[in-house]
Structure formats: C-alpha cells, structure tokens
Amino acid sequence: MTEKTFPLSHGALKAAAADFSTPFYLYDERAIRENARRINDAFSVFPGYINHFAVKAMPNPAMLRILREEGFGADCSSLPELLLAEMSGIDGEAIMFTSNDTPSAEYRKARELGAVINLDDFTHIEFLEKTAGLPEILSIRYNPGPLKLGNTIIGNPVEAKYGFTREQTLEGFALLKKRGVKRFALHTMVASNELKTSYHIETGIFLFELAVEIRQKTGISVEFVNLGGGVGIPYRTEDTAVDYRELAAGLKEAFDDIMVPAGLGKTGIHTEWGRAVTGPYGWLVTRAIHRKEIYRKYICVDASMADLMRPAIYGAYHHITVSGKEASPLTEIYDVAGSLCENFDKFAVQRPLPAIEADEESGDLLIVHDAGAHGRAMGFNYNGKLRCAEVLLRADGALALIRRRETTEDLFATLRF
Ligand SMILES: *Cc1c(COP(=O)(O)O)cnc(C)c1O
C-alpha cells in the first residue's frame, strides 16, 4: 500500500493556482533530495556508485542542478540533453551518453564534454572513430535478446532496436581494445516501471556473468557495470515501492558471488534511474472547468494529454485527488477529460471521485499524482495545445517558477510565411 500525498495545503494550492494559473506541474525539492539520499545510501555498499539521472524524465536544469548537488550525474541521449547537463554543471564522466541512431554532431559534443559514450551498435565503433575519434573510455550497450524477458512497457528484448547481441558485445570489446581504447564499461536497459526487486537483481546477475565472460574471452576488466533505469514507482495505492536497501543488498550478494571470485571485485556499479528519482514527487495541478453529462459523466479540466500523455498512450493509471476534498466520500464515477480532439485524451476513465465543482475561475483543483517523471517532458503541441508551466516547491517552502507556460508566440516561432 502506498499513501498518496501532496505537499501543499488546500489554501496554499489555491494561492499558487492564482499566482501561476492552471494547469502547472509542481515538484517537491525536499522530497526529491531525501529520495536521492536514500538511493545513494542504499547503494553505498558499492564504492563509487553513481546514478546518472535520465534527463529525458525531467529535462529541467533547475532539477538537474539539485540532483548534481546530491551526487547524481546525467544520462543523456541527444544533443539538447547534453546541453542541459552542461548548463546544470554536470560534465565529464558524470555524463553517460546512451543514444541510439546517433548523428556525428552528438558524438562530437559528448566527446567534448568528456562523457562516457555508450555505444548502441557494432557499426558505431567505426562511425565514432571516423567522426569524433575513439575516446579513452567506451561503454557497450548489451541487448540480451532471448536470454531475458522484458516487461510490458519496454517490450521483449528480441524486438528491441537497442544494443549489441551477446556475440557482438564480446567482439566489440575485443575490437575496441585493438583500436586503443583503454577503459571499458558494460550497460543494459531491459526494464521500464518495474516494481519487482528480483527483476532488477536478475539484470545485475546476467550483466555480472557477462562481465566475467568478457574478462575470460578478451582479457578486459570492465571498469563499471551500468544497470540502466526502469525502476518502477507505485502509481496505484495498492502498489508497493521498491525497497532500495533490499535491491542493493541483493545486487551486492550477486556481485560477491559472481564478480569477486573472477577477480572483478573492483568493478563499479552505476544506474540510470529517472522515474524512481522524481516521479512520485511531481504533480500535475489542473482545474475542473466544465462538467458534462451524456452517456457518462465527464469532468473536463484545463490540462490535456498534451501536458501528460501517459494515461492516453499507455492506459497508465495516475491517482487523482481533489484538493480540499481528500476526505470526501467517492460518490461519483467520472471520466476526467482534457480538451484535445482525441477521445483518449482522458486522465481517468470511470474513476470513483468525490463530487466535483467545475468552473473556469473557482472550479475544484484536481491533483494528478506521480507526474514528476516522463510527464511534462513528454508533452507536445498537437491541436495547438500550449504546454504548461513547471513550479518548484523549494526546500525553504517558497514556490519558484522553473519553466513558464508556452505562449502562441512560442508555438508560431518556427513558422516562415
Ligand atoms: C528511459 C531510459 C532510462 C530511464 O528510465 P526510467 O524508467 O525513467 O528509470 C535510463 N536509460 C535509458 C537508456 C533510457 O532509455
């Protein structure tokens, strides 16, 4: 069971809605820092542990700076994400550049920043050498194919476009060594929103076993193993959060069993968690502006799937509460809809909720929970929708606008006519 909380009182939220106007995202700095510390603390069993926060989950430098202060690096996959890391003061090997189908300009920028480049394909060895030169350290992204079953969001590794096969991984390391690369890392990413600790421990086990095989077949000792991201969060109240200590302890046990006897006991452990870091500590705040009764009852809000598309595209569950009515009985069944001309623009379908007042000025404020990762970041402009603002609840209790809402001028800025 997971209790759904929100850091502002009803009065404080009403004031914030008046100041910033709805919809907006709210992020809780204190809770995110505490969570980052819990992660680092659990993984302190691995000396040199670092989480490269997946920038795509929340691409805002205000947040990346906070995470840098907590000792996190960045996981980037595009040129703009590299620039976001750079402007947040994250550079060098604190950046993992895990891209795919990569243009040469992006490899050059990653080289310039001293990031650890994580190669997605065998052919990129030559491509990188030709276009940006081979750096001293390189990582290979391994796709386990039939050896590992993926989960539903990420899909089956055999069908996944990413990474090297097992044979290519072994050949790749041998080739990198031949071409003068001095330091090596091994990476995989096989999960998305996975709550089972055992799943993540199994990922560690197959990477550790591969690291041992790499050592036997090529003589290379990888400097670190990157377990990727994909640690889930309890979107539903009946879900249970991943216990970081239990996860780190399980990984440590596997490491001691597999890596230590093979002489690889000095290998570092890295991760690339995004969702688990900020997801539960971000909320989309939106006002009920219309109420509609046809074959079903609808609450129509001022946000849309252009602000948060997970429910629409994955059928993902996001818990919704109504500010000031947290204790009210759930007497109504509503579909909570946005304004996009797409029928799946719904934040909730047939959801039990308290009776909701709809009004453009004074309607109830709905809080969409667990929107702190892959939320605003996945927003888009279809239907001419303008993406909403991001507000940070600072550790000192002040509210700071860290991204303003878009305007029509922003939307039209690229037009030439
Ligand atoms: C998306 C992604 C992550 C982060 O995933 P989360 O589910 O947010 O933890 C990490 N690494 C890679 C390569 C990714 O594509």
The ligand as an SDF file (V2000), in Angstrom:
LIG
                    3D

 15 15  0  0  0  0  0  0  0  0999 V2000
   14.4520    5.9690  -20.3870 C   0  0  0  0  0  0  0  0  0  0  0  0
   15.7930    5.4520  -20.0560 C   0  0  0  0  0  0  0  0  0  0  0  0
   16.2540    5.4620  -18.7300 C   0  0  0  0  0  0  0  0  0  0  0  0
   15.4120    5.8930  -17.5670 C   0  0  0  0  0  0  0  0  0  0  0  0
   14.3030    5.0890  -17.3910 O   0  0  0  0  0  0  0  0  0  0  0  0
   13.3800    5.2700  -16.0940 P   0  0  0  0  0  0  0  0  0  0  0  0
   12.2550    4.3260  -16.3690 O   0  0  0  0  0  0  0  0  0  0  0  0
   12.9640    6.6780  -16.0440 O   0  0  0  0  0  0  0  0  0  0  0  0
   14.2200    4.8720  -14.9260 O   0  0  0  0  0  0  0  0  0  0  0  0
   17.5430    5.0390  -18.4960 C   0  0  0  0  0  0  0  0  0  0  0  0
   18.3420    4.6200  -19.5050 N   0  0  0  0  0  0  0  0  0  0  0  0
   17.9410    4.5880  -20.7780 C   0  0  0  0  0  0  0  0  0  0  0  0
   18.8680    4.1270  -21.8270 C   0  0  0  0  0  0  0  0  0  0  0  0
   16.6510    5.0040  -21.1050 C   0  0  0  0  0  0  0  0  0  0  0  0
   16.2390    4.9650  -22.3780 O   0  0  0  0  0  0  0  0  0  0  0  0
  1  2  1  0
  2  3  1  0
  2 14  2  0
  3  4  1  0
  3 10  2  0
  4  5  1  0
  5  6  1  0
  6  7  2  0
  6  8  1  0
  6  9  1  0
 10 11  1  0
 11 12  2  0
 12 13  1  0
 12 14  1  0
 14 15  1  0
M  END
$$$$
